[in-house]
């Protein structure tokens, strides 16, 4: 038996590549249907579910990142809020000092009122500083909290599952290409036999040997597709539960953090309130 040359092997490799590429093009164009295998209906449902969930999680992550950014913005705004209030207090104090020097007969009652206003303004300025610092710490905690990390991991896990589904799709396209070539070879053999009824010509024998090799490759491609399918089906339920648990864990972690800092925010406002009467 003549050993295939490097040129012949390369030609076969190129032929296989273009056969797969042509099959994918035909599938995309809708002129060729992919071969149906066991579990196809389940895979279709899983693909649709994961695709939708991936879209939802992408929006959830975007919103979560925006929420965390709001805390940083709130810290910066409260820090800026205290500056003009402090300036107002200085202006008020200077104006009061000038007025008092011009009117020495001003009563103690008015002076007490002025002192209270200055004290209230000082308390507000101190509150804005403390609140900005509190929000800054809160933002640092949110950035290191499991909330964003869990959602980011969830997004990556969904992409990984999508990659597995995409790989299976490639296996299916590959098997379809092998299957199609096999059926084309069957038709060619039948046509050749029709030309030499009752005999097995050398041409038919050669074509049959090629068909046997095609069958071997098609069986290998089918087995790889079936193994990938079974792996996805086995993992799908476990993965679905993992996705849902990840979402709940992320929200639980974020909720605990917010409860902790909401308590601190309430304490800060409670401390300020007596100065505002």
Rosetta blueprint (number, residue, H / E / L):
1 X L
2 X L
3 X L
4 X L
5 X L
6 X H
7 X H
8 X H
9 X H
10 X H
11 X H
12 X H
13 X H
14 X H
15 X H
16 X H
17 X H
18 X H
19 X H
20 X H
21 X H
22 X H
23 X H
24 X H
25 X H
26 X H
27 X H
28 X H
29 X H
30 X L
31 X L
32 X L
33 X L
34 X L
35 X L
36 X L
37 X L
38 X L
39 X L
40 X H
41 X H
42 X H
43 X H
44 X H
45 X H
46 X H
47 X H
48 X H
49 X H
50 X H
51 X H
52 X H
53 X H
54 X H
55 X H
56 X H
57 X H
58 X H
59 X H
60 X H
61 X H
62 X H
63 X H
64 X H
65 X H
66 X H
67 X H
68 X H
69 X H
70 X H
71 X H
72 X H
73 X H
74 X H
75 X H
76 X H
77 X H
78 X H
79 X H
80 X H
81 X H
82 X H
83 X H
84 X H
85 X H
86 X H
87 X H
88 X H
89 X H
90 X H
91 X H
92 X H
93 X H
94 X H
95 X H
96 X H
97 X H
98 X H
99 X H
100 X H
101 X H
102 X H
103 X L
104 X L
105 X L
106 X L
107 X L
108 X H
109 X H
110 X H
111 X H
112 X H
113 X H
114 X H
115 X H
116 X H
117 X H
118 X H
119 X H
120 X H
121 X H
122 X H
123 X H
124 X H
125 X H
126 X H
127 X H
128 X H
129 X H
130 X H
131 X H
132 X H
133 X H
134 X H
135 X H
136 X H
137 X H
138 X H
139 X H
140 X H
141 X H
142 X H
143 X H
144 X H
145 X L
146 X H
147 X H
148 X H
149 X H
150 X H
151 X H
152 X H
153 X H
154 X H
155 X H
156 X H
157 X H
158 X H
159 X H
160 X H
161 X H
162 X H
163 X H
164 X H
165 X H
166 X H
167 X H
168 X H
169 X H
170 X H
171 X H
172 X H
173 X H
174 X H
175 X H
176 X H
177 X H
178 X H
179 X H
180 X H
181 X H
182 X H
183 X H
184 X H
185 X H
186 X H
187 X H
188 X H
189 X H
190 X H
191 X H
192 X H
193 X H
194 X H
195 X H
196 X L
197 X L
198 X L
199 X L
200 X L
201 X L
202 X H
203 X H
204 X H
205 X H
206 X H
207 X H
208 X H
209 X H
210 X H
211 X H
212 X H
213 X H
214 X H
215 X H
216 X H
217 X H
218 X H
219 X H
220 X H
221 X H
222 X H
223 X H
224 X H
225 X H
226 X H
227 X H
228 X H
229 X H
230 X H
231 X H
232 X H
233 X H
234 X H
235 X H
236 X H
237 X H
238 X H
239 X H
240 X H
241 X H
242 X H
243 X H
244 X H
245 X H
246 X H
247 X H
248 X H
249 X H
250 X H
251 X H
252 X H
253 X H
254 X H
255 X H
256 X H
257 X H
258 X H
259 X H
260 X H
261 X H
262 X H
263 X H
264 X H
265 X H
266 X H
267 X H
268 X H
269 X H
270 X H
271 X H
272 X H
273 X H
274 X H
275 X H
276 X H
277 X L
